[in-house]
Amino acid sequence: MAATYSTKQWFVKERSGDNVDVEKAFELVAKDLSVDDLKEGQVLAKAILFSNDPTQRTWINKDAVEGRHYRVPLKDGDPMEAYAIVEIIESRNGEYQKGDLVFASAFWAEYFILAPESLIFKIEGDPADTLTLGLTGLTAYFGLLTVGAATSKDSTIVVSVAGGATGSVVCQIAKNVLGVKNVVGITGSDSKCEVLKKTCGCDYALNYRSPSFKQDFEDSTKGGIDLYFDNVGGWISDMVIVKIKEFGRVIVCGAISIYDDMKGGAVSAGISRDTWMQVIFHKIRIEGFIVLQFTDQYAKGLTDLWTWLAEGKIQLIKQVWEAGIEDVPKGMSKLLNGENTGKLITKVIHSQR
């Protein structure tokens, strides 16, 4: 008789507009998976670590415009997805054996069946390190070096959400790999500012909640800004752009300040008239990107990132929290509330099979 695995899995119950309520947005369902259900090329896998990513919030946005997202948004009734480190439990895929640890596109569940295209690569070493330096590191790598074309000739680079998963890596590449003279990180707490200065090498670490923030920003960017790596959107980005030099660049990676307030944040997220005029007058390039457009270059990017890690030019900043499957959606709330420093990772605590 084929082995059966009892599992619990989260589904999208009700796609959310502004101010997501995770208790209303998701529904936990118990189900059984049988090895007999595996088709050729598929594997049955166990969740080890889930990646908590801001973009997951956009996947369940009920106001998403059809055809204008980088992927097909999830619909009510769809299983909630996540990038994850998984352990292969049963396999009908010749490239993956029982016991392999794999970086995969998976689901919020204890166990799940994955198609071959969901299996991205096998991993060795610390799974949390791989998750921290995986798509997060690659996003920083390609955004800064390829899209932004950053070099040591850039004198000032500003990074928003610098205490987050991507921003913290951007700061370290800018400072420790490129040797940029002035790296300015913007974050949301004094404790994160300390991490940016002591671990990421930022020349200035600014708390946007500080009463002196605007003056601190002016003081740290007196000579103008060559490149802005934007993870936040909103009024902070509007403020930064007016300080960018002629032919400067804005690399738009994210806009976490409005992911959970798309309507209410529309005005604050918009670029003001004065800022747009600066974009025109100073010939500023603004370019958005997603890391998935560089899939054919992942191997090169990962080789460089792991090399810099070994050389001490990058330190991994991660926060791992443990949760049973019932509490997994809380990771989305933690991320949107800025409770994390560096990469937020959910370690799944399993119930009995």
N, C-alpha and C positions, 0 to 999 in steps of 0.2 A: 504493500500500500504506500502511495506517495506521501511524502512529508507534507504536513499542513502547518502554516504559520498564522497564528492569530495576531492581528495588528489593529491599530487605530490610526485613522488618517483624517487630516483636515481638508475640508472642501470650502470653496467660496459659497457662502450662503446668500450674501447680499452685497454686491459691489457698492463701494462707498464713495460719496462725494467728499466734502470737506470734513475734517475732524473725525477721522475713522474711529469707530468703536469696535475693537477687535472681537468683543463678545458677540456683537451682532453681525459682523462681517463674515465670520467663519463658523463652521459646524464640524464637530468631531464625530466620525462614524467608525464603528467597529466592523471588521470584515475578516474573512479568512482567505489566505492565499495558498494555493496548492502548487507543488512542483510540477504537477501534470499540466498546469496552465502555461508553462514556459514554452515559447515557440523558438525555432531555430534562430540563434543570434542573441537571444535575450538572456538576462540574468535575473536572479532574485537576490536583492541586496538588503542590507541592514544599515540604517542611518547611524553614523557615528558623530558627525559634526555638521551643523547647518550654518551656512554663511548668512549673516544678516546684512542685507544690502538696501540702501534707500530706494533703488529702482523697483523693488518689489511693491512698494506703495503705489507706484504708477500702474502696475499690472492690474490692480483691482479698482482703478478709478472709473466710476460709472459715467463720468463726463468725457472720457477719452473719445477723440474724434476718430471714427473709423478710417483706417488707412493712413493715419498720421502718427502712428506710434512705430517705434523701431521693431516691435514684435506684435503679434496678435494678442490684445489684452485678454485676460481671463474673463470668463462669463460666470454668471450664477450657476452653481452646480459643478463647476470644474474643480479638479483637485488643485490645491495650492502648491505652487512650485518653489524650488529653491536650489541654489548651487550647494553642493554638499560633498563631504568625504564619506564614502560608503564602503562597507565590507561585503565582498561577494560571498553569498551563502550557498547558492546553487547556480550552476552555469550551463548554458547550452551555446556558449560562445568560445571558440577555440583560442581567442586572445586573452581571455580572462578566466582565471582558475579560482576555485574555492579558497578563501582566505586573502585574496588580493584586496588591497586598499586602493580605491579609485576616486579621482576627482570627477564628479558627474553632475549633470542636470537632473535633479531628483524632485521629490515631493516631501511635504510636511507629513511624514508618516514614520512608523517604526520600521516597517518592512514594505518593500515595493518591488514591482517588476519593471525593469528598465530595458528599453530597446537599445540596440547597438549604437545608434547615433547620440544617445544620452551619455555614453561613457566617453569621457574626454581624454584622460590619461591616467596610467598607474602612478602611484606615488611611493616614495621611499622616505624614511626619516619621520620627523614629527608631523603628524597630520595638521595640527593647528598652524604650524609654520607654513606648510604648503597652502593652506587656505588663506593665510594672511598675505602671502607673497604671490598668490595665484592671479586671479583676474584683477584683484585690487592693485597689486604691484604692476601688472601689465597696463592697467588703465593709467597709472601715474607715468609709466615709462613711455608709452606711445603718445599720450597727451602732451607731455612736456617736450619730449625729444623729437617726435615726428611731426605732430600737428603744430606744436608751438615753435619747433625748430630752435629751442633754447641752446645757447652756447655760453662759453666763459666770457664772451664779449658783452653779454647782458649784465648791466651793472645792478639793476634792481628788479627782483621778481617778487610779486605779491601772491599769496595763496590763501584763499578763504576755506573755511572748515578745515583748517590746517591740523587740528587735533584729531581729525577723523582718519579712517582707514586709508583713503587715497591721498589726502592732503599731507599726511605725515611722511609718506614715501616721496611725494613730490618735493617737499622741503629738503629731504636728505639727499636726493639726487642733485638738486640745484646747488646745494652747499658743498657736499662732500665729493661728488663726482665731477660736476662742472666747475666748481670753485667760484660760483657767483659771489660777488663782493657783498651784496646786501640782499638777504632773503628775509622777507617780512611775512610772518604767519598770523592770520586772524582766527581767533577761536572764541569760545564762550565762557571760559572760567579761568581763574588765576592758576588753578592746579594744572590745567592743560597748557597754560602759558609756560609753566615751569618745565613741562615735558618738552615743549617745542624748543626751549632754550638749551636745556641740558642734554637732551637726547637727539633732537633733530638738527641742532646747530643753527637755529634761526638767529639772525642778528637782532631782530625785534620780534617779540611775541605780544600781540595786542588782544586784549579782552574787549569784545564789542559791547559788553554790558557795563563797562567801566564809564563813569561820568566824564573821564578825560579822554575817551577813545578817539574822538574826532581830532583833538589836538595831538594825541599820540601818533595818529596816522599821518597827520601833516608833518610832524617832526621826523618820522621814519622814512618819508618819501620825498624829501626836499628836492632831490635832483630829478624827480619824475620817475615813471615806471616804464620799464621795457616790456614786461610780460605779466599778465594777470591770469592765474589759473583759478577759474571760477567754479566753485562747488556749491554756492549758496543762492545766487540770484538776489532779487529784492534791493532794498535801499543800500546795502553794503556795496553791491556791485555797481550801482549807480554812482556812488561816491568814489569808488576806485577808478572807474573809467575816465573821469574828468582829469585824472593825474597822469594818464598814459602819454608817453612821448610820441612824437611824429613817427609814423610807420610802426607803432607799437602793436602788440597782439593781445587779444583776449581769447583764451581757450575755455570754452564753455563745456564743462564736464557734467555739472549737475546744478540743481536749484532746490536744495533740500528745504529752504525756508518757505517754499510754497507747495511742496508735494502734498501736504495735508491741509492746505488752505488755498485751493486753486482759484476759487471765486473771490473770497475775501482778500486774497493777496494779489489780485490782478493789478490794482493800482500801484501797490508798493513794489511789485515785481517788474513793472514796466520801466523802461529807460526814459528818463525825463527829456523834455525838449532841449534843455541846455546840454545834456550829455550827448544826445544825438548830434547836436551841432559840433561838439568836440570830436566825435567820431568822423564827421565829414572834414572838418578843418584840418585835423591832424592825421588824416588818412589811416585811421586805425582799422586793423583787420580783426573781425569777430568771427570765430569759427567753432561750431559745435562738433562733437564726435562721440562715437560709442566704441568701446574696445573690440566689439565683435567684428568691426570692419578690418581688423588686423590679424585674423585667425591664422593666415598663412605665414605670419611672422612671429607667432608665439614662441617657437623654439629658440629663436635668437634672443628675444626679450627675456625669457626665463633664464637662459644661460648667463646673460649679463647681470640680471638681478641676483642670482645665486652667487655669482662671482663677487659682486659688490658686498653681499652679505658676508661671505667668507673673509673678505679683506677688511671688514669692519666699517665700510663706508655707509652701510645701511644697517639699522637695528630694527628688529620687528617689534612693533607696538601693538599689542593685542589684549583683548579682554574676553576671557572665556567664562561664560556663566552656564550652570548646569540646570537642566529642566527635564521633567517628565514630558511625555508627548502632550499632555493636557495643557501645559504652560507655554508651549512653543510660540504661540502668537504674541506673547508678551515681548518677545524680542523686537518686533516691529515697533511697539510703543517705546521701548527703551531707546531705539535708534532715533525715532522722530523727536523724542524729548531731549536728545543730546546727552544721554546718560553714559555713553561710552567714550573711552579714550582709545584712539586707534581702531583696529579691526574688532568688531563685535562678533563673537562666535558662540553658537549655542551647542553645548555638549549634551547629547541626548542620553538621559538615564532611562534604561529600558525596564519595563515590567516583565513579568514572567511570560515566556512564549506560550 
